[in-house]
Amino acid sequence: MEDKVILKRLLDFRESKNLTQKALGNILGVSQAQYNRIEKGENQLSYDGIIKLAYFYNTSSDFLLGITDDSRPYPRAKKKPL
């Protein structure tokens, strides 16, 4: 899937929750500037970041990565991995 799809999904989710890049950076443990570079496609999310955002947005990592167009989350493991 094109990177543009991934970047659009990150932006759309953030805006749908009325969050700032700084707030998302805090969730991921990065600065606002680092998160801005992620949203612009200059940096990539870490595996941990993808998982954190999937949990936070209640979606699947496959949706965030553009592998599927179904935003519904998969059934969760009984124990949260993070």
Biotite code that builds the C-alpha atoms (Angstrom):
import biotite.structure as struc

atoms = struc.array([
    struc.Atom([0.000, 0.000, 0.000], chain_id="A", res_id=1, res_name="MET", atom_name="CA", element="C"),
    struc.Atom([1.223, 3.492, -0.710], chain_id="A", res_id=2, res_name="GLU", atom_name="CA", element="C"),
    struc.Atom([2.786, 5.511, 2.083], chain_id="A", res_id=3, res_name="ASP", atom_name="CA", element="C"),
    struc.Atom([0.250, 8.264, 1.328], chain_id="A", res_id=4, res_name="LYS", atom_name="CA", element="C"),
    struc.Atom([-2.526, 5.974, 2.594], chain_id="A", res_id=5, res_name="VAL", atom_name="CA", element="C"),
    struc.Atom([-0.681, 5.340, 5.851], chain_id="A", res_id=6, res_name="ILE", atom_name="CA", element="C"),
    struc.Atom([0.089, 9.022, 6.380], chain_id="A", res_id=7, res_name="LEU", atom_name="CA", element="C"),
    struc.Atom([-3.525, 10.004, 5.648], chain_id="A", res_id=8, res_name="LYS", atom_name="CA", element="C"),
    struc.Atom([-4.797, 7.457, 8.165], chain_id="A", res_id=9, res_name="ARG", atom_name="CA", element="C"),
    struc.Atom([-2.459, 8.753, 10.862], chain_id="A", res_id=10, res_name="LEU", atom_name="CA", element="C"),
    struc.Atom([-3.591, 12.324, 10.219], chain_id="A", res_id=11, res_name="LEU", atom_name="CA", element="C"),
    struc.Atom([-7.289, 11.399, 9.989], chain_id="A", res_id=12, res_name="ASP", atom_name="CA", element="C"),
    struc.Atom([-7.203, 9.466, 13.278], chain_id="A", res_id=13, res_name="PHE", atom_name="CA", element="C"),
    struc.Atom([-5.361, 12.266, 15.083], chain_id="A", res_id=14, res_name="ARG", atom_name="CA", element="C"),
    struc.Atom([-7.753, 14.907, 13.805], chain_id="A", res_id=15, res_name="GLU", atom_name="CA", element="C"),
    struc.Atom([-10.822, 12.773, 14.580], chain_id="A", res_id=16, res_name="SER", atom_name="CA", element="C"),
    struc.Atom([-9.719, 12.733, 18.231], chain_id="A", res_id=17, res_name="LYS", atom_name="CA", element="C"),
    struc.Atom([-8.895, 16.476, 18.163], chain_id="A", res_id=18, res_name="ASN", atom_name="CA", element="C"),
    struc.Atom([-5.339, 15.737, 19.280], chain_id="A", res_id=19, res_name="LEU", atom_name="CA", element="C"),
    struc.Atom([-2.213, 17.759, 18.676], chain_id="A", res_id=20, res_name="THR", atom_name="CA", element="C"),
    struc.Atom([0.990, 16.306, 17.325], chain_id="A", res_id=21, res_name="GLN", atom_name="CA", element="C"),
    struc.Atom([2.482, 17.001, 20.755], chain_id="A", res_id=22, res_name="LYS", atom_name="CA", element="C"),
    struc.Atom([-0.187, 14.863, 22.443], chain_id="A", res_id=23, res_name="ALA", atom_name="CA", element="C"),
    struc.Atom([0.466, 11.994, 20.023], chain_id="A", res_id=24, res_name="LEU", atom_name="CA", element="C"),
    struc.Atom([4.183, 12.411, 20.539], chain_id="A", res_id=25, res_name="GLY", atom_name="CA", element="C"),
    struc.Atom([3.633, 12.042, 24.282], chain_id="A", res_id=26, res_name="ASN", atom_name="CA", element="C"),
    struc.Atom([1.683, 8.832, 23.741], chain_id="A", res_id=27, res_name="ILE", atom_name="CA", element="C"),
    struc.Atom([4.496, 7.448, 21.608], chain_id="A", res_id=28, res_name="LEU", atom_name="CA", element="C"),
    struc.Atom([7.303, 8.826, 23.757], chain_id="A", res_id=29, res_name="GLY", atom_name="CA", element="C"),
    struc.Atom([8.668, 11.137, 21.049], chain_id="A", res_id=30, res_name="VAL", atom_name="CA", element="C"),
    struc.Atom([8.789, 14.903, 20.649], chain_id="A", res_id=31, res_name="SER", atom_name="CA", element="C"),
    struc.Atom([6.247, 16.903, 18.659], chain_id="A", res_id=32, res_name="GLN", atom_name="CA", element="C"),
    struc.Atom([8.920, 17.504, 16.018], chain_id="A", res_id=33, res_name="ALA", atom_name="CA", element="C"),
    struc.Atom([9.594, 13.773, 15.714], chain_id="A", res_id=34, res_name="GLN", atom_name="CA", element="C"),
    struc.Atom([5.882, 13.011, 15.417], chain_id="A", res_id=35, res_name="TYR", atom_name="CA", element="C"),
    struc.Atom([5.542, 15.753, 12.795], chain_id="A", res_id=36, res_name="ASN", atom_name="CA", element="C"),
    struc.Atom([8.239, 14.017, 10.725], chain_id="A", res_id=37, res_name="ARG", atom_name="CA", element="C"),
    struc.Atom([6.338, 10.723, 11.072], chain_id="A", res_id=38, res_name="ILE", atom_name="CA", element="C"),
    struc.Atom([3.110, 12.330, 9.800], chain_id="A", res_id=39, res_name="GLU", atom_name="CA", element="C"),
    struc.Atom([4.988, 13.912, 6.892], chain_id="A", res_id=40, res_name="LYS", atom_name="CA", element="C"),
    struc.Atom([6.585, 10.583, 5.961], chain_id="A", res_id=41, res_name="GLY", atom_name="CA", element="C"),
    struc.Atom([10.129, 11.676, 6.780], chain_id="A", res_id=42, res_name="GLU", atom_name="CA", element="C"),
    struc.Atom([10.425, 9.174, 9.671], chain_id="A", res_id=43, res_name="ASN", atom_name="CA", element="C"),
    struc.Atom([8.749, 5.825, 10.201], chain_id="A", res_id=44, res_name="GLN", atom_name="CA", element="C"),
    struc.Atom([6.834, 4.595, 13.201], chain_id="A", res_id=45, res_name="LEU", atom_name="CA", element="C"),
    struc.Atom([8.529, 1.928, 15.264], chain_id="A", res_id=46, res_name="SER", atom_name="CA", element="C"),
    struc.Atom([6.819, -1.427, 15.756], chain_id="A", res_id=47, res_name="TYR", atom_name="CA", element="C"),
    struc.Atom([5.991, -0.381, 19.301], chain_id="A", res_id=48, res_name="ASP", atom_name="CA", element="C"),
    struc.Atom([4.536, 2.890, 18.004], chain_id="A", res_id=49, res_name="GLY", atom_name="CA", element="C"),
    struc.Atom([2.282, 1.066, 15.558], chain_id="A", res_id=50, res_name="ILE", atom_name="CA", element="C"),
    struc.Atom([1.014, -1.206, 18.324], chain_id="A", res_id=51, res_name="ILE", atom_name="CA", element="C"),
    struc.Atom([0.465, 1.711, 20.725], chain_id="A", res_id=52, res_name="LYS", atom_name="CA", element="C"),
    struc.Atom([-1.521, 3.636, 18.122], chain_id="A", res_id=53, res_name="LEU", atom_name="CA", element="C"),
    struc.Atom([-3.587, 0.571, 17.187], chain_id="A", res_id=54, res_name="ALA", atom_name="CA", element="C"),
    struc.Atom([-4.566, 0.162, 20.848], chain_id="A", res_id=55, res_name="TYR", atom_name="CA", element="C"),
    struc.Atom([-5.119, 3.888, 21.328], chain_id="A", res_id=56, res_name="PHE", atom_name="CA", element="C"),
    struc.Atom([-7.313, 4.239, 18.234], chain_id="A", res_id=57, res_name="TYR", atom_name="CA", element="C"),
    struc.Atom([-9.001, 0.855, 18.783], chain_id="A", res_id=58, res_name="ASN", atom_name="CA", element="C"),
    struc.Atom([-8.082, -0.396, 15.323], chain_id="A", res_id=59, res_name="THR", atom_name="CA", element="C"),
    struc.Atom([-5.715, -2.958, 13.858], chain_id="A", res_id=60, res_name="SER", atom_name="CA", element="C"),
    struc.Atom([-2.106, -2.399, 12.909], chain_id="A", res_id=61, res_name="SER", atom_name="CA", element="C"),
    struc.Atom([-3.047, -3.770, 9.476], chain_id="A", res_id=62, res_name="ASP", atom_name="CA", element="C"),
    struc.Atom([-5.453, -0.868, 9.016], chain_id="A", res_id=63, res_name="PHE", atom_name="CA", element="C"),
    struc.Atom([-2.872, 1.698, 10.130], chain_id="A", res_id=64, res_name="LEU", atom_name="CA", element="C"),
    struc.Atom([-0.358, 0.184, 7.710], chain_id="A", res_id=65, res_name="LEU", atom_name="CA", element="C"),
    struc.Atom([-2.792, 0.157, 4.794], chain_id="A", res_id=66, res_name="GLY", atom_name="CA", element="C"),
    struc.Atom([-2.933, -3.639, 4.533], chain_id="A", res_id=67, res_name="ILE", atom_name="CA", element="C"),
    struc.Atom([-6.710, -3.677, 4.988], chain_id="A", res_id=68, res_name="THR", atom_name="CA", element="C"),
    struc.Atom([-9.474, -1.115, 4.593], chain_id="A", res_id=69, res_name="ASP", atom_name="CA", element="C"),
    struc.Atom([-11.407, -2.593, 7.538], chain_id="A", res_id=70, res_name="ASP", atom_name="CA", element="C"),
    struc.Atom([-10.763, -0.383, 10.570], chain_id="A", res_id=71, res_name="SER", atom_name="CA", element="C"),
    struc.Atom([-12.306, -2.787, 13.066], chain_id="A", res_id=72, res_name="ARG", atom_name="CA", element="C"),
    struc.Atom([-9.754, -4.171, 15.537], chain_id="A", res_id=73, res_name="PRO", atom_name="CA", element="C"),
    struc.Atom([-8.939, -7.841, 15.714], chain_id="A", res_id=74, res_name="TYR", atom_name="CA", element="C"),
    struc.Atom([-9.888, -9.694, 18.899], chain_id="A", res_id=75, res_name="PRO", atom_name="CA", element="C"),
    struc.Atom([-7.334, -8.718, 21.547], chain_id="A", res_id=76, res_name="ARG", atom_name="CA", element="C"),
    struc.Atom([-5.082, -11.086, 23.451], chain_id="A", res_id=77, res_name="ALA", atom_name="CA", element="C"),
    struc.Atom([-6.102, -11.504, 27.075], chain_id="A", res_id=78, res_name="LYS", atom_name="CA", element="C"),
    struc.Atom([-2.914, -9.776, 28.198], chain_id="A", res_id=79, res_name="LYS", atom_name="CA", element="C"),
    struc.Atom([-1.909, -6.482, 26.603], chain_id="A", res_id=80, res_name="LYS", atom_name="CA", element="C"),
    struc.Atom([1.586, -6.961, 25.127], chain_id="A", res_id=81, res_name="PRO", atom_name="CA", element="C"),
    struc.Atom([2.904, -3.518, 26.171], chain_id="A", res_id=82, res_name="LEU", atom_name="CA", element="C"),
])
